[in-house]
Amino acid sequence: MTSYVAQRLFGLVPVLFGISVVIFLGMTLIPGDVARALLGPMATDQSLAQLRGALGLDQPMHVQYAKWLWRALHGDLGLSPIVHQPVVELLLPKFGNTLILAGASFVLAATAGIAVGVLAAARERTAIDRATMGASLVVGNMPPFWLGLVLIIVFAIDLRWLPSLGMYSTRGAGGLGDLLTHLVLPAVTTAAAPGAIIARMTRASVLEILGHEYIMVARAKGLAERVVISAHALRVAWPPIVTIAGLQLGYLLGGVVFTEEVFGWPGLGRQLVSSVIARDVLVVQGAALFIALSFVVVNLVVDLLNLYLDPRARPA
């Protein structure tokens, strides 16, 4: 088991290297001039050349990448020329805010998705099954920005039950209660599509297990259907459910851009959008690197958790 974990960690090295190459080239090869974006259209050729030299933009591409990668390995993602602040110091608080939103959305999506999926599997081919799966199909295909706007109109504007902007009220003292109140609408918006996917996977996985012979034996012994599903079927069905849930968590960490922009949530996604508009290359590269690393780590944790839940998958 230890050797397998070591192999997986070693296997992440080329993956992370490839991610760093894609992120760096993705920003440096897009049209536009960073120096001109910073100095404006009236800048002289001399001032543009001086700024490019100061930023290292006059060096060959491979030299720029090697320096950026070397600094990144030492925890230095550079200094933002737009906000004049180290990129790591700028992004860490934003990343923490994104983790709060993504974590709340994941808990909501996993709880609701598993509950709905188990309910649909237990009531196969009934009105409940058709209604829940039909609703999950509709909800799962709703664009997050559209769903967010609908929730704002209904619950923030019409009913005035919940706030629709930011993490805390500008007039209040903040606190956990204020945070939770502001978290409801963006968390529901972000959790809708992943929750629907988890529900459908849970239903399919539980139904597959319910067709096995040992489930028929458990029912023949007179066990209640609730016990059969919770103690026998669901326990065996966990690995695929954990896998799809873990993938959705990775999606949440990188897919909250639209939600953060709609609700004004001060997270990594909103910072990424504003940095792209301002052409703050170093911040965009840093934000993309944060998201990619999060996805890789989540996938590794999910694989190790599956090994724990399913002994048959463990290496000999």
Phi, psi and omega in degrees: 000317179296319180294325178295317178298318179297320178296318179297318179295319178293325179291342178286341184299306178295330178296312180294324177297315178297321178297317181296322179295314181297316181296315182293312182291328180300327180269327184279339183264353179286152182298152177119162182237117181298317182298317180291326177295327180281320186269341179095169184289344182268005183291146179276162179298324180294315180293324177296318180295319179297317180292320177299322177293320179294325180272355181078015183282349179272359181271160177301155184301317182293329178290318177300317181294317182298318179292318179296317180294319180297317178293321181296322178295338178259015176079017181242110180261012176097181180247124181293123178285349181273309183259356178055051181216143176304137185299319181297315179295329179286321189272331184302311177298322178296319179295323176298319178295322177294322177298322178298312180293314181294322179295314178297319179295322180293316178300316179295315182294316182292316181296308181293319182296314180294318180298314180294319180296318178294318178299316180294321179293322179290336180244047184303136176063027175250177179297325179296316179299311181295320182292314182292318180288325175295318178295320179294326178293319179291311183296321182294341180255008176281126175298135183302320182293325179290315179298320178298317179295320178297315179296323178296315181298317185284306191267338181258322183267307184286304184274335181057041179271324188227150175286161184234005186220131173080185178261330182224158177286138180290340182259350183261179181268004182079208180106173184295318180299316179295320178297314181297323179296317179287342185276340189300302186295312178295327179292317177296318180299315183287328185277347188300303184294312177299322179298320178295320179294316179297321180299315182291321177293319179299315179300312181297319182292316180292320179298323178297318180290324181295343178273357181282159184293323183292336174290320177297323177294318179298320177292323180295333178285354178092014179292145178294149182300325178298319180290320180299316182286313185285319186269338184242303185288310185294327180296321180280334184278358186298317186307308179295328178293317178297321180298310182291326177293321178295320177296324178291326176296318175299321177295320181298320182295330180255349186253014179270010182301311182295318181296315180296325180289320181292318185262005180062033180282122186283066182248192184292324180295315179294321177296323179296317180297312181295326179288326176295317179297319180278357183055046175271087191300315184296320179292319179297316178298318179295317179295317178297323179293320177301313182295316181295317179297322178298316180297318180296316180295319179298317179298321178295315179297320179296317179298316180293324178293323177295323176297324179290319183283330183237094181301335181294336181275354183286143179292148182289000000 
